[in-house]
Amino acid sequence: MNDYRRNFLKNSAILLATAPLLSLNSAQAALYNGDDKNGGRVPDSFSSDEDFWRWIQTTYTVNPNILNLNNGGVSPQPKSVQDAFLHYYQLCNEGPAYYMWQVLDKGREGLRSRMVTLCGCSAEEITFNRNTTEALDIVIFGLQLQKGDEVVLTKQDYPNVMNAWKFREKRDGIKIVWIDLDLPNENEDDLVARYEAAFTSRTKIVNLTHIINWHGQIIPVRRIADKARARGIESMVDGAHTFAHLDYKISDLNCDYFGTSLHKWLCAPFGTGLLYVRKEKIKNLAPLFPNDNPDSEDIRKYEAQGTRNFASEQAIGTAISYHYGIGAKRKEQRLLKLKNYWASELMKNDRIQVKTSLKPQFACGLGLVSIEGMKPGELQSALMEKHKIFTTPIDYLKISGIRVTPHVYTSFEDLDRFIDAMNQIAKK
Ligand SMILES: Cc1ncc(COP(=O)(O)O)c(C=O)c1O
């Protein structure tokens, strides 16, 4: 019996003995005491409070028989967010043109101000769209770059983002300066130095993926953005995997542009995203879908998207409430704890290689793992076909394995199921 199971059985006995005290109400109270206050308890103690996390599990509608360990691709929404979405969607169907344009379209300003506390920037720097790809494409295609201007990218950045830059290279003659990172890397100075070494007098912007999606490496974006700024170079952060996963504010990063998908770690409706543009950069960043004043300094110039999914957009507000309910720090610590649990258990098996750091400075909830002699696709199929465990295979450059991303509704028992399946497969 492993340590978790032993402790779990011990704690379950205590839980049963004190059942009236640790009822749903205490878990609910804990939820509503969330965010920074935590009811007087330090977030770390909450991150292992199993009755609280069990209650969180019941707020999702995930299929309990398929173990979804690919929440990094897109996350499910808690029931409250689904309900909000359905409510707004049905409202739209009561009279689309009226409810969409005259009611829900007006809700965006309230949503923008609610985002301020999560983002730590001014409401005048936040705009909503469909996803990270769209947010970052607005920046990539909106920048006024000339032939020969340089942009710094790594080969480990996200394909859609690399493709957009490559397109600009082909169409406009800008130059991409590529960095090839050896990851995982637990040396921050080295990571910063790799980016810095790529800067030249022609560098205009550096593309920074905050968490590299392939294996969960955290890039020290603040330090690199500071170095860039000191040389007059702009920075654009791909925050697809860090927003509402790590506890930080966009303003902590000192970047000029930031894009994220709200349907990942925030658990907002599918197809919701956010773009941050530093106030003084708005004027010169052209919109992808222009309104009547594309040179304006108003962030709303990026919102001439035409008819959109107003229901999804409005339900983002409920996802923010849910996130605050858990508490940003507590969520980050829980996600780290889940990853480090399965990763350290699997590290005990000589045939299994964990390819992600266990240190909070370098990784959090996402991890990459492989079994000796097995292709990522074979391992993914073995897990799915026999054990109904869903992961995603990664076979890209030197990166090979399955990516495993639990979420707040994942329990340690779920992870034990995954650990057992991996050990069984590794025996063959
Ligand atoms: C690092 C990174 N950037 C961007 C994206 C694109 O996200 P979306 O498909 O929501 O636009 C992803 C998707 O997984 C990602 O991992």
The ligand as a MOL file (V3000), in Angstrom:
LIG
                    3D

  0  0  0     0  0            999 V3000
M  V30 BEGIN CTAB
M  V30 COUNTS 16 16 0 0 0
M  V30 BEGIN ATOM
M  V30 1 C 1.1850 27.1350 -25.1890 0
M  V30 2 C -0.0850 27.1990 -25.9760 0
M  V30 3 N -0.3630 28.3000 -26.6860 0
M  V30 4 C -1.4890 28.4150 -27.4060 0
M  V30 5 C -2.4100 27.4120 -27.4540 0
M  V30 6 C -3.6340 27.5710 -28.3060 0
M  V30 7 O -4.7850 27.5580 -27.5310 0
M  V30 8 P -6.1990 27.6860 -28.2700 0
M  V30 9 O -6.3740 26.4520 -29.0650 0
M  V30 10 O -7.1730 27.7800 -27.1540 0
M  V30 11 O -6.1300 28.8970 -29.1160 0
M  V30 12 C -2.1700 26.2340 -26.7410 0
M  V30 13 C -3.1450 25.1300 -26.7800 0
M  V30 14 O -3.0290 24.1180 -26.1680 0
M  V30 15 C -0.9820 26.1290 -25.9950 0
M  V30 16 O -0.6960 25.0160 -25.3140 0
M  V30 END ATOM
M  V30 BEGIN BOND
M  V30 1 1 1 2
M  V30 2 1 2 3
M  V30 3 2 2 15
M  V30 4 2 3 4
M  V30 5 1 4 5
M  V30 6 1 5 6
M  V30 7 2 5 12
M  V30 8 1 6 7
M  V30 9 1 7 8
M  V30 10 2 8 9
M  V30 11 1 8 10
M  V30 12 1 8 11
M  V30 13 1 12 13
M  V30 14 1 12 15
M  V30 15 2 13 14
M  V30 16 1 15 16
M  V30 END BOND
M  V30 END CTAB
M  END
